[in-house]
Amino acid sequence: MKIAILTLNPGVDRIIYLDTPARLGTLNRAVRSIVSQGSKGANVSIMLRTLGADPDYFSFTGGALGELLEGFTKKHGVKSHFVRTACGVRTNTKIIDSGGVCTEFNEAGGPVAPEELEALLGKLFSDNHDIAVINGSIPQGVDKCVYNRIVRQLNAKGTFTVLDADGEALKHGLSARPALIKPNLRELAGILGKNEVELDSKEQVFSGCRALREKYGCDIICTLDGRGSVFCGDGGGYYVDAAEVPLCGFSGAGDTYLAAYLYKRYIARESLAASLAYASAAAGAKVTLPGTELPSTEQIEQIYKAGIKVRPAAEK
């Protein structure tokens, strides 16, 4: 099973911890900070590698931060296919205060030159993969419709395409009919043109997912942070509980969920319900760890064996 992961707007995360509430317009003193991979694609690739898969990671690099990102993937044995850009790699800053409130500042990334984009896509399209995961935002210099083009070309090759994006990038990519999308609640509300309050229950989330499925024909997993997740797709509909664990670091939980689901469902060939439960356990293991540190298989198995409730969406 060959898996490709594509990220057009990679970044490095700087996570700053405060021992006081964050205050605007004045000095905030950090008690510690962490620098780690901030790319969704890097997270998915590293997690897949940890679980036993051998993914191909396609992305941009450049500058000192690019070298740092290359080091992260190399350390975990991920086969990476980088194209160097003049703009380098962006920084995403996360500030977590004493109450656990996380405030994020993400750079736009880019501008990526047309020839740099074509060089990267040329690498991706030159090989055939069974699954391709396209994730993250689109950098400056790249057309916002690019995911539509990428999904269409991969679909034409018979690839199972997975899209994990937001806003206009998700809307344009969705119209090309990927096989699976994985929005969070905010992203789902955006694509449906709703307010998050209108998707307060899992039943309302499932109804929204079903409407998207009827229009675009894709499977949908909507992650709901501490409330678990909802699946709507070929296997029917499921409500998945979240693991009950102490919370430490939220960044990368959705990426961990996606990697674990893909591994169990399409590589280990386990049932849909078991794959969803394992994915929820993996996300639960992730949030017990600081920064973007990803869990080990042992940490995931411990939570998975404790039990994650998965029930058909028809049940209350």
Secondary structure, 3 states (H helix, E strand, C coil): CCEEEEECCCEEEEEEEECCCCCCCCCCCEEEEEEEECCHHHHHHHHHHHHCCCCEEEEEECHHHHHHHHHHHHHCCCEEEEEECCCCCEEEEEEECCCCCEEEEECCCCCCCHHHHHHHHHHHHCCCCCEEEEECCCCCCCCCCHHHHHHHHHHHCCCEEEEECCHHHHHHHHCCCCCEECCEHHHHHHHHCCCHHHHCCHHHHHHHHHHHHHHHCCEEEEECHHHCEEEEECCEEEEECCCCCCCCCCCCHHHHHHHHHHHHHHHCCCCHHHHHHHHHHHHHHHHCCCCCCCCCHHHHHHHHHHCCCEEECCCC
